[in-house]
Amino acid sequence: MKVFHYTSLDNWRNIKRGSYKSDDKPGLGAIHNMGRGYDEAWETKAVFALLEPLPDNWIDNEQFKLTWNYLNSSLGRLLLEIDINPKEDKAFVVDRGHLEGFLYENKEDIPEQYLHHSREEAERAYVESKIPIEEYLKKAEVFKYSLPEVVILDNVPLEKIKISEQQPLLEEELKSRRGEYLRELLRDMENIPELSRWYNKYNKEKEPGELKEIKFGEKMR
């Protein structure tokens, strides 16, 4: 079973080497609090992920129309895949709709179950929506979470992580950047040899000369 996590290009080096975020061991560290207004949310730290690289239920959500845009603006561009063993890993699905329902200013289209009166109440509902990932996937149509989000309540070792062969947000960046901004992105990508397979496939689909050849990994030697 795979889930998907976005990070920055620069952070990939720290993930491979390990940093204070992951107790100096290669991998992703569960360092982000689930909240700050409810004690259990504050005390629970996680690695956050998605069930799909570009989740339709976030992008085309009729209840929370702007949430994906907000999230996208804060995400790193590099897509990672995390292998999950549902029998062993502390991986759960929660419904972020509880947080968004409180944070949204325009509450016109938001269902009543998400209209919490305080941050504490919203975060409590968010935490209490936690369901083991395997159970959620079997009964997703029953649970009907508006914004399903994966939380992994432990560090994720490097052997469970790989750079995905899908890179939708990097593709968006390559299409939108020009001049020095594009060259800067390509230089950052050169430092990640694991991107070579995806990039070579992507580059073949472009017009000749539109993007340059990247000599992956040279700067890492």
Buried (B, 14 or more C-beta within 10 A) or exposed (E): EBBBBBBEBEBBEBBBEBBEBBEEEBBBBBBEEBBEBBEBBBEBBBBBBBBBBBBEBBBEBEBBEEBBEEBBEEBBBBBBBBEBEBEEBBBBBBBBBBBBBBBBEEEEEBEEEBBBEEBBBBBBBBBBBBBBBBEBBEEBEEBEBBBBBBBBBBBBEBEBBEBBEBBEBBBEBBEEBEEEEBEEBBEBBBBBBBBBEBBEEBBEEEEEEEBEEBEBBEEEE
